[in-house]
């Protein structure tokens, strides 16, 4: 069981080293683009929410309740 534990630790440390090296070479333009995507997604979500509320409001007013 001790050999299995050592093998798992070696595997996890090797995978984490590979993952850290892969994320180190991201250009600044990519980081800027990803942050602007978050802002754009928030804007689109707001517009969709307002549209859904408007549709339900119109349905409610037509019903006459």
C-alpha positions in Angstrom: 0.0 0.0 0.0 2.9 2.3 0.6 4.1 1.9 -3.0 0.6 2.9 -4.3 0.6 6.0 -2.1 4.1 7.0 -3.4 3.0 6.5 -7.0 -0.1 8.7 -6.4 1.9 11.5 -4.9 4.4 11.4 -7.8 1.6 11.4 -10.3 -0.2 14.4 -8.7 3.0 16.4 -8.3 3.9 15.7 -12.0 0.5 16.7 -13.3 0.5 19.9 -11.2 3.9 20.9 -12.6 2.7 20.3 -16.1 -0.4 22.4 -15.5 1.4 25.3 -14.0 3.8 25.4 -16.9 1.0 25.4 -19.4 -0.8 28.4 -17.8 2.3 30.5 -17.6 2.5 31.5 -21.3 -0.8 33.4 -21.7 -0.4 36.7 -23.4 -1.8 39.9 -21.9 -4.2 40.4 -24.8 -5.9 37.1 -23.9 -6.3 38.1 -20.3 -7.8 41.4 -21.4 -10.2 39.6 -23.8 -11.3 37.2 -21.2 -12.1 40.0 -18.7 -14.1 41.9 -21.4 -16.1 38.7 -22.1 -17.3 38.7 -18.5 -18.5 42.3 -18.9 -20.2 41.5 -22.2 -21.9 38.5 -20.7 -23.3 40.6 -17.9 -24.7 43.1 -20.4 -26.4 40.4 -22.5 -27.8 38.7 -19.4 -29.3 42.0 -18.3 -30.9 42.6 -21.7 -32.4 39.1 -21.7 -33.8 39.5 -18.2 -35.4 42.8 -19.1 -36.9 41.3 -22.2 -38.4 38.3 -20.3 -39.9 40.7 -17.7 -41.4 42.8 -20.5 -43.0 39.8 -22.1 -44.6 38.7 -18.9 -45.8 42.2 -18.1 -47.5 42.5 -21.5 -49.1 39.1 -21.0 -50.3 40.2 -17.5 -51.8 43.4 -18.8 -53.6 41.7 -21.7 -55.1 39.2 -19.3 -56.7 42.1 -17.3 -56.1 40.6 -13.9 
